[in-house]
Every structure is written in C-alpha cells, then in structure tokens.
Amino acid sequence: MIKRVIPLGAIFFFFVLVMLNGYAFGASAEENYQFYCAQCHGVKGKGDGPNATETQPVSPRDHTNTKEMKKLTDEDIINVIKSGGAATSKSTLMPPFGKTLTEKEIQELKDYLRKLCKC
C-alpha cells in the first residue's frame, strides 16, 4: 500500500507544479523591464542605461518622455517588443522578444511603458 501512495503523491505534486508554472512563477512587468530593457533604456526608462553609449548610431528611446510616447499606439509598442527595432524601421540594436516573453508579459510590459510615460 505504501509503495502505491508514494508514486501517486509524486505524480500529483508534479501536476500541481506544471499547472502553477505560468501563473505562480511569472515575473512582473517591472521585473521583465529591469531584466530585458534597462540595460539600454535605463532603470527608470530615461534611455540612459549602461549600454546606451555615444557610439551607438541612435539613442535608446526615453520611455518617460510623455510627448514622444503618446505618438506610439499600443500596437506600435507591442510590435517593437515582439519584433525588435529592425522589423519596425527603428534601431537594429533593439532585439525582438516575441519568442522570449509570453503574450501576457508583452501586454503587461506595454502597460508598464505607459505607466513610465504617464500617458
């Protein structure tokens, strides 16, 4: 009887972990921004990250610039996050994150950018 309980318990535990994987362990939009974006766009989104050097052909976008960010639609922001700068006729240094982040994380990141620019 005990031999049978242990494998069933292990299977149940594994099932619970799989079900919670995308939910309980996901990073917040701010955490994703700090991990993926801050190197160029800066911790506070001002375009002044450690990788934003004068030798770059263009400066990273200042996500706190309300006037410039208001020019972008939500679709524009989502597209550049998913496809990168080259796909949107922007800097080729902006990498695509469409295969790195989930659809939900991309939506949340777009909302976080809107929060940074207060627009």
N, CA, C and O atoms as CSV, one atom per row, in Angstrom:
chain,resi,resn,atom,element,x,y,z
A,1,MET,N,N,0.821,-1.200,0.000
A,1,MET,CA,C,0.000,0.000,0.000
A,1,MET,C,C,0.861,1.259,0.000
A,1,MET,O,O,0.551,2.198,-0.733
A,2,ILE,N,N,1.902,1.314,0.774
A,2,ILE,CA,C,2.756,2.490,0.856
A,2,ILE,C,C,3.466,2.727,-0.475
A,2,ILE,O,O,3.614,3.873,-0.898
A,3,LYS,N,N,3.898,1.674,-1.127
A,3,LYS,CA,C,4.579,1.815,-2.408
A,3,LYS,C,C,3.691,2.492,-3.443
A,3,LYS,O,O,4.185,3.219,-4.304
A,4,ARG,N,N,2.411,2.264,-3.367
A,4,ARG,CA,C,1.480,2.837,-4.322
A,4,ARG,C,C,1.186,4.309,-4.011
A,4,ARG,O,O,0.947,5.077,-4.942
A,5,VAL,N,N,1.193,4.724,-2.771
A,5,VAL,CA,C,0.899,6.096,-2.366
A,5,VAL,C,C,2.017,7.048,-2.785
A,5,VAL,O,O,1.744,8.166,-3.220
A,6,ILE,N,N,3.241,6.627,-2.661
A,6,ILE,CA,C,4.369,7.499,-2.989
A,6,ILE,C,C,4.352,7.891,-4.459
A,6,ILE,O,O,4.452,9.086,-4.740
A,7,PRO,N,N,4.234,6.981,-5.414
A,7,PRO,CA,C,4.196,7.407,-6.816
A,7,PRO,C,C,2.986,8.288,-7.139
A,7,PRO,O,O,3.112,9.233,-7.919
A,8,LEU,N,N,1.819,8.000,-6.557
A,8,LEU,CA,C,0.653,8.839,-6.817
A,8,LEU,C,C,0.855,10.238,-6.243
A,8,LEU,O,O,0.453,11.231,-6.850
A,9,GLY,N,N,1.475,10.309,-5.078
A,9,GLY,CA,C,1.778,11.611,-4.478
A,9,GLY,C,C,2.760,12.394,-5.335
A,9,GLY,O,O,2.611,13.605,-5.506
A,10,ALA,N,N,3.751,11.717,-5.869
A,10,ALA,CA,C,4.735,12.374,-6.725
A,10,ALA,C,C,4.084,12.870,-8.011
A,10,ALA,O,O,4.386,13.968,-8.478
A,11,ILE,N,N,3.210,12.081,-8.573
A,11,ILE,CA,C,2.503,12.483,-9.793
A,11,ILE,C,C,1.617,13.697,-9.518
A,11,ILE,O,O,1.585,14.630,-10.320
A,12,PHE,N,N,0.905,13.694,-8.404
A,12,PHE,CA,C,0.058,14.823,-8.036
A,12,PHE,C,C,0.897,16.082,-7.856
A,12,PHE,O,O,0.535,17.147,-8.357
A,13,PHE,N,N,2.019,15.966,-7.139
A,13,PHE,CA,C,2.904,17.097,-6.903
A,13,PHE,C,C,3.424,17.661,-8.230
A,13,PHE,O,O,3.439,18.877,-8.419
A,14,PHE,N,N,3.844,16.798,-9.137
A,14,PHE,CA,C,4.325,17.218,-10.440
A,14,PHE,C,C,3.221,17.941,-11.205
A,14,PHE,O,O,3.471,18.975,-11.825
A,15,PHE,N,N,2.001,17.405,-11.165
A,15,PHE,CA,C,0.864,18.010,-11.853
A,15,PHE,C,C,0.604,19.418,-11.319
A,15,PHE,O,O,0.364,20.339,-12.100
A,16,VAL,N,N,0.647,19.592,-10.013
A,16,VAL,CA,C,0.434,20.915,-9.405
A,16,VAL,C,C,1.518,21.883,-9.861
A,16,VAL,O,O,1.211,23.031,-10.183
A,17,LEU,N,N,2.768,21.457,-9.896
A,17,LEU,CA,C,3.856,22.324,-10.350
A,17,LEU,C,C,3.670,22.750,-11.802
A,17,LEU,O,O,3.895,23.913,-12.138
A,18,VAL,N,N,3.268,21.833,-12.653
A,18,VAL,CA,C,3.057,22.150,-14.060
A,18,VAL,C,C,1.914,23.154,-14.202
A,18,VAL,O,O,2.016,24.097,-14.986
A,19,MET,N,N,0.848,22.964,-13.466
A,19,MET,CA,C,-0.303,23.856,-13.549
A,19,MET,C,C,0.034,25.264,-13.052
A,19,MET,O,O,-0.492,26.244,-13.579
A,20,LEU,N,N,0.889,25.375,-12.063
A,20,LEU,CA,C,1.221,26.672,-11.487
A,20,LEU,C,C,2.379,27.362,-12.202
A,20,LEU,O,O,2.634,28.540,-11.950
A,21,ASN,N,N,3.071,26.673,-13.070
A,21,ASN,CA,C,4.285,27.202,-13.672
A,21,ASN,C,C,4.107,28.584,-14.294
A,21,ASN,O,O,4.845,29.503,-13.940
A,22,GLY,N,N,3.172,28.760,-15.190
A,22,GLY,CA,C,2.988,30.042,-15.843
A,22,GLY,C,C,2.330,31.082,-14.973
A,22,GLY,O,O,2.355,32.266,-15.307
A,23,TYR,N,N,1.754,30.684,-13.892
A,23,TYR,CA,C,0.988,31.593,-13.055
A,23,TYR,C,C,1.770,32.056,-11.837
A,23,TYR,O,O,1.965,33.255,-11.638
A,24,ALA,N,N,2.206,31.131,-11.041
A,24,ALA,CA,C,2.808,31.478,-9.760
A,24,ALA,C,C,4.244,31.960,-9.890
A,24,ALA,O,O,4.727,32.688,-9.022
A,25,PHE,N,N,4.929,31.574,-10.945
A,25,PHE,CA,C,6.345,31.879,-11.030
A,25,PHE,C,C,6.668,32.948,-12.067
A,25,PHE,O,O,7.844,33.202,-12.325
A,26,GLY,N,N,5.666,33.582,-12.671
A,26,GLY,CA,C,5.900,34.588,-13.691
A,26,GLY,C,C,6.479,35.863,-13.110
A,26,GLY,O,O,6.187,36.239,-11.975
A,27,ALA,N,N,7.303,36.519,-13.906
A,27,ALA,CA,C,7.891,37.782,-13.490
A,27,ALA,C,C,6.896,38.908,-13.736
A,27,ALA,O,O,6.060,38.828,-14.636
A,28,SER,N,N,6.995,39.947,-12.933
A,28,SER,CA,C,6.133,41.109,-13.124
A,28,SER,C,C,6.652,41.921,-14.304
A,28,SER,O,O,7.769,41.700,-14.771
A,29,ALA,N,N,5.855,42.845,-14.778
A,29,ALA,CA,C,6.265,43.702,-15.888
A,29,ALA,C,C,7.498,44.517,-15.502
A,29,ALA,O,O,8.407,44.690,-16.313
A,30,GLU,N,N,7.529,45.005,-14.294
A,30,GLU,CA,C,8.691,45.785,-13.846
A,30,GLU,C,C,9.951,44.913,-13.801
A,30,GLU,O,O,11.031,45.358,-14.191
A,31,GLU,N,N,9.811,43.684,-13.328
A,31,GLU,CA,C,10.959,42.769,-13.298
A,31,GLU,C,C,11.441,42.454,-14.716
A,31,GLU,O,O,12.645,42.417,-14.970
A,32,ASN,N,N,10.510,42.229,-15.632
A,32,ASN,CA,C,10.890,41.986,-17.022
A,32,ASN,C,C,11.572,43.214,-17.624
A,32,ASN,O,O,12.557,43.090,-18.352
A,33,TYR,N,N,11.046,44.391,-17.318
A,33,TYR,CA,C,11.654,45.627,-17.823
A,33,TYR,C,C,13.090,45.754,-17.306
A,33,TYR,O,O,14.007,46.055,-18.071
A,34,GLN,N,N,13.275,45.526,-16.015
A,34,GLN,CA,C,14.615,45.640,-15.434
A,34,GLN,C,C,15.575,44.619,-16.035
A,34,GLN,O,O,16.753,44.916,-16.231
A,35,PHE,N,N,15.082,43.424,-16.327
A,35,PHE,CA,C,15.936,42.364,-16.853
A,35,PHE,C,C,16.239,42.545,-18.345
A,35,PHE,O,O,17.389,42.416,-18.764
A,36,TYR,N,N,15.209,42.844,-19.144
A,36,TYR,CA,C,15.370,42.882,-20.592
A,36,TYR,C,C,15.618,44.281,-21.167
A,36,TYR,O,O,16.273,44.404,-22.202
A,37,CYS,N,N,15.121,45.312,-20.538
A,37,CYS,CA,C,15.112,46.638,-21.156
A,37,CYS,C,C,16.073,47.650,-20.528
A,37,CYS,O,O,16.608,48.515,-21.220
A,38,ALA,N,N,16.286,47.539,-19.232
A,38,ALA,CA,C,17.040,48.569,-18.504
A,38,ALA,C,C,18.487,48.711,-18.961
A,38,ALA,O,O,19.081,49.772,-18.773
A,39,GLN,N,N,19.065,47.681,-19.549
A,39,GLN,CA,C,20.451,47.784,-19.994
A,39,GLN,C,C,20.620,48.929,-20.998
A,39,GLN,O,O,21.657,49.591,-21.021
A,40,CYS,N,N,19.610,49.155,-21.818
A,40,CYS,CA,C,19.674,50.249,-22.791
A,40,CYS,C,C,18.788,51.428,-22.381
A,40,CYS,O,O,19.206,52.583,-22.462
A,41,HIS,N,N,17.581,51.133,-21.949
A,41,HIS,CA,C,16.614,52.194,-21.665
A,41,HIS,C,C,16.739,52.765,-20.255
A,41,HIS,O,O,16.091,53.763,-19.938
A,42,GLY,N,N,17.554,52.156,-19.410
A,42,GLY,CA,C,17.769,52.675,-18.061
A,42,GLY,C,C,16.784,52.126,-17.056
A,42,GLY,O,O,15.679,51.717,-17.413
A,43,VAL,N,N,17.182,52.118,-15.811
A,43,VAL,CA,C,16.363,51.580,-14.726
A,43,VAL,C,C,15.039,52.327,-14.618
A,43,VAL,O,O,14.006,51.719,-14.336
A,44,LYS,N,N,15.061,53.628,-14.837
A,44,LYS,CA,C,13.834,54.427,-14.744
A,44,LYS,C,C,13.241,54.737,-16.107
A,44,LYS,O,O,12.265,55.482,-16.201
A,45,GLY,N,N,13.832,54.161,-17.193
A,45,GLY,CA,C,13.272,54.309,-18.529
A,45,GLY,C,C,13.671,55.560,-19.274
A,45,GLY,O,O,13.028,55.904,-20.266
A,46,LYS,N,N,14.708,56.258,-18.838
A,46,LYS,CA,C,15.080,57.531,-19.443
A,46,LYS,C,C,16.018,57.404,-20.647
A,46,LYS,O,O,16.484,58.416,-21.170
A,47,GLY,N,N,16.298,56.180,-21.090
A,47,GLY,CA,C,17.181,55.971,-22.231
A,47,GLY,C,C,18.651,56.098,-21.872
A,47,GLY,O,O,19.494,56.342,-22.735
A,48,ASP,N,N,18.950,55.930,-20.591
A,48,ASP,CA,C,20.314,56.159,-20.109
A,48,ASP,C,C,20.930,54.923,-19.453
A,48,ASP,O,O,21.686,55.040,-18.490
A,49,GLY,N,N,20.606,53.748,-19.974
A,49,GLY,CA,C,21.147,52.513,-19.413
A,49,GLY,C,C,22.639,52.380,-19.681
A,49,GLY,O,O,23.192,53.130,-20.485
A,50,PRO,N,N,23.291,51.441,-19.023
A,50,PRO,CA,C,24.740,51.273,-19.189
A,50,PRO,C,C,25.169,50.930,-20.613
A,50,PRO,O,O,26.313,51.194,-20.983
A,51,ASN,N,N,24.287,50.352,-21.417
A,51,ASN,CA,C,24.627,50.040,-22.809
A,51,ASN,C,C,24.336,51.199,-23.755
A,51,ASN,O,O,24.643,51.113,-24.944
A,52,ALA,N,N,23.756,52.270,-23.255
A,52,ALA,CA,C,23.452,53.440,-24.076
A,52,ALA,C,C,24.686,54.328,-24.127
A,52,ALA,O,O,24.878,55.201,-23.281
A,53,THR,N,N,25.509,54.091,-25.124
A,53,THR,CA,C,26.754,54.845,-25.248
A,53,THR,C,C,26.679,55.800,-26.432
A,53,THR,O,O,25.806,55.677,-27.292
A,54,GLU,N,N,27.590,56.734,-26.461
A,54,GLU,CA,C,27.624,57.710,-27.555
A,54,GLU,C,C,28.023,57.079,-28.881
A,54,GLU,O,O,27.817,57.675,-29.938
A,55,THR,N,N,28.590,55.882,-28.834
A,55,THR,CA,C,29.000,55.216,-30.072
A,55,THR,C,C,27.842,54.508,-30.779
A,55,THR,O,O,27.992,54.056,-31.915
A,56,GLN,N,N,26.698,54.413,-30.116
A,56,GLN,CA,C,25.539,53.795,-30.771
A,56,GLN,C,C,25.025,54.725,-31.866
A,56,GLN,O,O,25.086,55.946,-31.716
A,57,PRO,N,N,24.522,54.166,-32.962
A,57,PRO,CA,C,24.023,55.015,-34.050
A,57,PRO,C,C,22.788,55.827,-33.654
A,57,PRO,O,O,22.561,56.909,-34.196
A,58,VAL,N,N,21.996,55.321,-32.723
A,58,VAL,CA,C,20.831,56.059,-32.199
A,58,VAL,C,C,20.774,55.855,-30.691
A,58,VAL,O,O,21.301,54.879,-30.158
A,59,SER,N,N,20.130,56.784,-30.025
A,59,SER,CA,C,19.958,56.661,-28.576
A,59,SER,C,C,18.714,55.830,-28.287
A,59,SER,O,O,17.735,55.905,-29.029
A,60,PRO,N,N,18.741,55.040,-27.221
A,60,PRO,CA,C,17.527,54.301,-26.833
A,60,PRO,C,C,16.403,55.275,-26.487
A,60,PRO,O,O,16.640,56.367,-25.970
A,61,ARG,N,N,15.195,54.859,-26.778
A,61,ARG,CA,C,14.032,55.711,-26.505
A,61,ARG,C,C,13.907,56.002,-25.016
A,61,ARG,O,O,14.130,55.134,-24.172
A,62,ASP,N,N,13.547,57.238,-24.717
A,62,ASP,CA,C,13.255,57.667,-23.357
A,62,ASP,C,C,11.781,57.337,-23.096
A,62,ASP,O,O,10.893,58.023,-23.600
A,63,HIS,N,N,11.528,56.311,-22.325
A,63,HIS,CA,C,10.149,55.885,-22.067
A,63,HIS,C,C,9.413,56.801,-21.100
A,63,HIS,O,O,8.220,56.612,-20.863
A,64,THR,N,N,10.098,57.786,-20.539
A,64,THR,CA,C,9.435,58.740,-19.647
A,64,THR,C,C,8.997,59.993,-20.401
A,64,THR,O,O,8.336,60.854,-19.820
A,65,ASN,N,N,9.349,60.115,-21.676
A,65,ASN,CA,C,9.010,61.280,-22.479
A,65,ASN,C,C,7.560,61.158,-22.940
A,65,ASN,O,O,7.266,60.477,-23.923
A,66,THR,N,N,6.674,61.814,-22.232
A,66,THR,CA,C,5.233,61.706,-22.495
A,66,THR,C,C,4.892,62.106,-23.924
A,66,THR,O,O,4.122,61.415,-24.592
A,67,LYS,N,N,5.452,63.203,-24.397
A,67,LYS,CA,C,5.133,63.700,-25.740
A,67,LYS,C,C,5.487,62.669,-26.816
A,67,LYS,O,O,4.681,62.408,-27.709
A,68,GLU,N,N,6.675,62.087,-26.738
A,68,GLU,CA,C,7.110,61.107,-27.736
A,68,GLU,C,C,6.365,59.775,-27.598
A,68,GLU,O,O,6.013,59.156,-28.602
A,69,MET,N,N,6.128,59.341,-26.385
A,69,MET,CA,C,5.444,58.065,-26.168
A,69,MET,C,C,3.977,58.127,-26.581
A,69,MET,O,O,3.411,57.119,-27.003
A,70,LYS,N,N,3.360,59.297,-26.464
A,70,LYS,CA,C,1.965,59.442,-26.890
A,70,LYS,C,C,1.800,59.281,-28.400
A,70,LYS,O,O,0.706,58.987,-28.880
A,71,LYS,N,N,2.887,59.473,-29.143
A,71,LYS,CA,C,2.836,59.305,-30.593
A,71,LYS,C,C,2.700,57.830,-30.985
A,71,LYS,O,O,2.290,57.517,-32.102
A,72,LEU,N,N,3.045,56.932,-30.064
A,72,LEU,CA,C,3.009,55.497,-30.341
A,72,LEU,C,C,1.671,54.899,-29.926
A,72,LEU,O,O,1.173,55.162,-28.832
A,73,THR,N,N,1.102,54.102,-30.802
A,73,THR,CA,C,-0.105,53.366,-30.432
A,73,THR,C,C,0.312,52.153,-29.601
A,73,THR,O,O,1.487,51.786,-29.568
A,74,ASP,N,N,-0.645,51.549,-28.945
A,74,ASP,CA,C,-0.356,50.309,-28.206
A,74,ASP,C,C,0.180,49.240,-29.152
A,74,ASP,O,O,1.073,48.475,-28.788
A,75,GLU,N,N,-0.367,49.189,-30.369
A,75,GLU,CA,C,0.082,48.215,-31.351
A,75,GLU,C,C,1.543,48.458,-31.750
A,75,GLU,O,O,2.303,47.512,-31.955
A,76,ASP,N,N,1.929,49.745,-31.856
A,76,ASP,CA,C,3.319,50.085,-32.166
A,76,ASP,C,C,4.257,49.534,-31.095
A,76,ASP,O,O,5.287,48.935,-31.403
A,77,ILE,N,N,3.888,49.744,-29.850
A,77,ILE,CA,C,4.724,49.302,-28.727
A,77,ILE,C,C,4.810,47.786,-28.708
A,77,ILE,O,O,5.896,47.227,-28.560
A,78,ILE,N,N,3.680,47.121,-28.854
A,78,ILE,CA,C,3.653,45.657,-28.851
A,78,ILE,C,C,4.496,45.106,-30.002
A,78,ILE,O,O,5.238,44.140,-29.823
A,79,ASN,N,N,4.383,45.718,-31.177
A,79,ASN,CA,C,5.121,45.263,-32.341
A,79,ASN,C,C,6.634,45.379,-32.134
A,79,ASN,O,O,7.375,44.462,-32.488
A,80,VAL,N,N,7.093,46.480,-31.573
A,80,VAL,CA,C,8.536,46.645,-31.376
A,80,VAL,C,C,9.054,45.705,-30.287
A,80,VAL,O,O,10.186,45.228,-30.373
A,81,ILE,N,N,8.241,45.435,-29.266
A,81,ILE,CA,C,8.652,44.470,-28.239
A,81,ILE,C,C,8.763,43.081,-28.873
A,81,ILE,O,O,9.750,42.377,-28.661
A,82,LYS,N,N,7.765,42.696,-29.637
A,82,LYS,CA,C,7.746,41.364,-30.253
A,82,LYS,C,C,8.806,41.196,-31.331
A,82,LYS,O,O,9.529,40.200,-31.352
A,83,SER,N,N,8.894,42.173,-32.225
A,83,SER,CA,C,9.679,42.001,-33.450
A,83,SER,C,C,11.024,42.709,-33.465
A,83,SER,O,O,11.850,42.448,-34.340
A,84,GLY,N,N,11.254,43.599,-32.511
A,84,GLY,CA,C,12.525,44.309,-32.454
A,84,GLY,C,C,12.549,45.541,-33.335
A,84,GLY,O,O,11.606,45.817,-34.076
A,85,GLY,N,N,13.637,46.269,-33.240
A,85,GLY,CA,C,13.762,47.532,-33.958
A,85,GLY,C,C,13.814,47.389,-35.460
A,85,GLY,O,O,13.204,48.186,-36.173
A,86,ALA,N,N,14.521,46.403,-35.960
A,86,ALA,CA,C,14.666,46.232,-37.405
A,86,ALA,C,C,13.313,46.017,-38.090
A,86,ALA,O,O,13.093,46.518,-39.193
A,87,ALA,N,N,12.432,45.297,-37.464
A,87,ALA,CA,C,11.123,44.996,-38.050
A,87,ALA,C,C,10.200,46.208,-38.058
A,87,ALA,O,O,9.180,46.213,-38.748
A,88,THR,N,N,10.558,47.229,-37.293
A,88,THR,CA,C,9.702,48.409,-37.199
A,88,THR,C,C,10.412,49.659,-37.725
A,88,THR,O,O,10.018,50.782,-37.409
A,89,SER,N,N,11.456,49.459,-38.526
A,89,SER,CA,C,12.252,50.552,-39.104
A,89,SER,C,C,12.878,51.435,-38.029
A,89,SER,O,O,13.034,52.643,-38.212
A,90,LYS,N,N,13.222,50.834,-36.941
A,90,LYS,CA,C,13.936,51.528,-35.859
A,90,LYS,C,C,15.313,50.898,-35.734
A,90,LYS,O,O,15.758,50.196,-36.642
A,91,SER,N,N,15.978,51.137,-34.639
A,91,SER,CA,C,17.337,50.639,-34.450
A,91,SER,C,C,17.410,49.112,-34.505
A,91,SER,O,O,16.596,48.412,-33.902
A,92,THR,N,N,18.391,48.623,-35.234
A,92,THR,CA,C,18.615,47.180,-35.304
A,92,THR,C,C,19.202,46.643,-34.001
A,92,THR,O,O,19.298,45.430,-33.815
A,93,LEU,N,N,19.587,47.531,-33.114
A,93,LEU,CA,C,20.131,47.110,-31.820
A,93,LEU,C,C,19.024,46.672,-30.857
A,93,LEU,O,O,19.297,45.988,-29.871
A,94,MET,N,N,17.789,47.061,-31.138
A,94,MET,CA,C,16.653,46.644,-30.307
A,94,MET,C,C,16.286,45.218,-30.691
A,94,MET,O,O,15.794,44.980,-31.794
A,95,PRO,N,N,16.524,44.257,-29.777
A,95,PRO,CA,C,16.242,42.855,-30.112
A,95,PRO,C,C,14.754,42.522,-30.036
A,95,PRO,O,O,13.999,43.203,-29.341
A,96,PRO,N,N,14.332,41.478,-30.747
A,96,PRO,CA,C,12.943,41.015,-30.642
A,96,PRO,C,C,12.769,40.138,-29.407
A,96,PRO,O,O,13.648,39.345,-29.071
A,97,PHE,N,N,11.637,40.285,-28.736
A,97,PHE,CA,C,11.353,39.477,-27.550
A,97,PHE,C,C,10.097,38.623,-27.716
A,97,PHE,O,O,9.588,38.071,-26.740
A,98,GLY,N,N,9.599,38.514,-28.943
A,98,GLY,CA,C,8.380,37.753,-29.203
A,98,GLY,C,C,8.480,36.279,-28.875
A,98,GLY,O,O,7.465,35.638,-28.601
A,99,LYS,N,N,9.687,35.727,-28.898
A,99,LYS,CA,C,9.861,34.315,-28.553
A,99,LYS,C,C,10.414,34.147,-27.145
A,99,LYS,O,O,10.593,33.025,-26.670
A,100,THR,N,N,10.680,35.253,-26.488
A,100,THR,CA,C,11.218,35.223,-25.129
A,100,THR,C,C,10.121,35.463,-24.102
A,100,THR,O,O,10.075,34.805,-23.062
A,101,LEU,N,N,9.245,36.404,-24.401
A,101,LEU,CA,C,8.160,36.771,-23.488
A,101,LEU,C,C,6.838,36.200,-23.992
A,101,LEU,O,O,6.644,36.025,-25.195
A,102,THR,N,N,5.939,35.916,-23.066
A,102,THR,CA,C,4.605,35.446,-23.440
A,102,THR,C,C,3.763,36.630,-23.906
A,102,THR,O,O,4.133,37.785,-23.692
A,103,GLU,N,N,2.635,36.341,-24.540
A,103,GLU,CA,C,1.708,37.397,-24.961
A,103,GLU,C,C,1.279,38.242,-23.762
A,103,GLU,O,O,1.202,39.468,-23.848
A,104,LYS,N,N,1.005,37.581,-22.663
A,104,LYS,CA,C,0.580,38.296,-21.452
A,104,LYS,C,C,1.697,39.200,-20.945
A,104,LYS,O,O,1.439,40.342,-20.562
A,105,GLU,N,N,2.925,38.711,-20.938
A,105,GLU,CA,C,4.051,39.518,-20.470
A,105,GLU,C,C,4.279,40.722,-21.377
A,105,GLU,O,O,4.628,41.802,-20.901
A,106,ILE,N,N,4.085,40.541,-22.676
A,106,ILE,CA,C,4.237,41.649,-23.619
A,106,ILE,C,C,3.160,42.704,-23.370
A,106,ILE,O,O,3.455,43.899,-23.357
A,107,GLN,N,N,1.921,42.272,-23.173
A,107,GLN,CA,C,0.835,43.209,-22.862
A,107,GLN,C,C,1.138,43.972,-21.569
A,107,GLN,O,O,0.959,45.188,-21.499
A,108,GLU,N,N,1.595,43.249,-20.555
A,108,GLU,CA,C,1.909,43.881,-19.274
A,108,GLU,C,C,3.092,44.840,-19.406
A,108,GLU,O,O,3.119,45.880,-18.748
A,109,LEU,N,N,4.057,44.505,-20.237
A,109,LEU,CA,C,5.200,45.377,-20.470
A,109,LEU,C,C,4.759,46.652,-21.179
A,109,LEU,O,O,5.234,47.740,-20.852
A,110,LYS,N,N,3.857,46.525,-22.144
A,110,LYS,CA,C,3.285,47.696,-22.822
A,110,LYS,C,C,2.598,48.598,-21.807
A,110,LYS,O,O,2.772,49.816,-21.842
A,111,ASP,N,N,1.813,48.008,-20.897
A,111,ASP,CA,C,1.139,48.788,-19.859
A,111,ASP,C,C,2.146,49.458,-18.927
A,111,ASP,O,O,1.930,50.586,-18.483
A,112,TYR,N,N,3.243,48.766,-18.633
A,112,TYR,CA,C,4.282,49.328,-17.776
A,112,TYR,C,C,4.935,50.532,-18.457
A,112,TYR,O,O,5.234,51.527,-17.798
A,113,LEU,N,N,5.157,50.448,-19.771
A,113,LEU,CA,C,5.729,51.594,-20.503
A,113,LEU,C,C,4.779,52.779,-20.464
A,113,LEU,O,O,5.213,53.924,-20.331
A,114,ARG,N,N,3.501,52.512,-20.579
A,114,ARG,CA,C,2.509,53.595,-20.471
A,114,ARG,C,C,2.533,54.227,-19.081
A,114,ARG,O,O,2.305,55.428,-18.932
A,115,LYS,N,N,2.806,53.423,-18.084
A,115,LYS,CA,C,2.913,53.935,-16.710
A,115,LYS,C,C,4.164,54.805,-16.562
A,115,LYS,O,O,4.125,55.845,-15.905
A,116,LEU,N,N,5.272,54.378,-17.171
A,116,LEU,CA,C,6.511,55.160,-17.094
A,116,LEU,C,C,6.349,56.547,-17.714
A,116,LEU,O,O,6.875,57.527,-17.188
A,117,CYS,N,N,5.628,56.632,-18.823
A,117,CYS,CA,C,5.484,57.919,-19.510
A,117,CYS,C,C,4.289,58.722,-18.983
A,117,CYS,O,O,4.073,59.866,-19.381
A,118,LYS,N,N,3.532,58.112,-18.096
A,118,LYS,CA,C,2.331,58.778,-17.552
A,118,LYS,C,C,1.387,59.207,-18.682
A,118,LYS,O,O,0.823,60.301,-18.660
A,119,CYS,N,N,1.233,58.317,-19.665
A,119,CYS,CA,C,0.345,58.645,-20.790
A,119,CYS,C,C,-0.654,57.525,-21.038
A,119,CYS,O,O,-1.481,57.625,-21.945
